[in-house]
Amino acid sequence: MRVPLVVGNWKMHGGPRQARELAQSLRDGVKRPRGVEVVVCPPFTALPAVAETLAGSAIGLGAQNCHWEDSGAFTGEVSPPMLVELGCRLVLLGHSERRHVFHETDDEINRKVAAALRHGLQPLLCVGETGEERRQGLTFTVVEGQLRAGWAGLSIEDMGRCTLAYEPVWAIGTGVNATPAQAGEVHGYLRGLMSQIGSKDLAQTIRILYGGSVKPENAADVTQEPDVDGVLVGGASLQAQSFIAIAKKSAAKGGAPKE
Ligand code: PGA
């Protein structure tokens, strides 16, 4: 059974002090999560403070990006071993803001996925179409291209160490979430594709999260979809109470109450 995963993407919000406070509230609110895994991805500069605050808690630590090299003359970049040293176990890759604001290419994202895996970090590969692409009927084409490119050259074993997130660009930070049916349709497509690229077993084990304007009010509905295995949360992850509520609602699917 795929245990639902709930990931908070704090984006570029807050320094160590603010992050420590938020992490403390989460730690107090999510003591013994059952039927759900919870991970937060603070900005790089807050990683040590959050790692310290969450030490010994049930909440995991992740990063929002990484470079593909281990070290070298790459001004401004942060490498996978640096993240591992800070206690990260997951890294977001190919987030739509990285693709659209910073023009990351599929090839760069693929290199990052491979580098993260080499260092034991779980890549959370994000895919999703823009509103215009959806209007043109290109949703499946776009997400298929992003998944195939992101996973290019990976062994089936490595694919199995990845997590996916379907994040329609038009739903991110807009307050307009995909309906459960819209998310379910794309998740089902991605799962079918994973069984073609990898194997049927692989497709059944990989978690596919939904992201885009997830809030406490819509988390239960979207995570009820059979192919939705949790959520990637931006804005609502910055408020401890709303993120905790989302984690609880996502856990219900796992059949066990939390706390
Ligand atoms: P949002 O962001 O929840 O604020 O829409 C989601 C994301 O960017 O991962």
Boltz pocket constraint, residues with backbone or C-beta under 6 A from the ligand:
constraints:
  - pocket:
      binder: B
      contacts: [[A, 9], [A, 167], [A, 171], [A, 172], [A, 173], [A, 174], [A, 175], [A, 211], [A, 212], [A, 213], [A, 214], [A, 232], [A, 233], [A, 234], [A, 235], [A, 236]]
      max_distance: 6.0
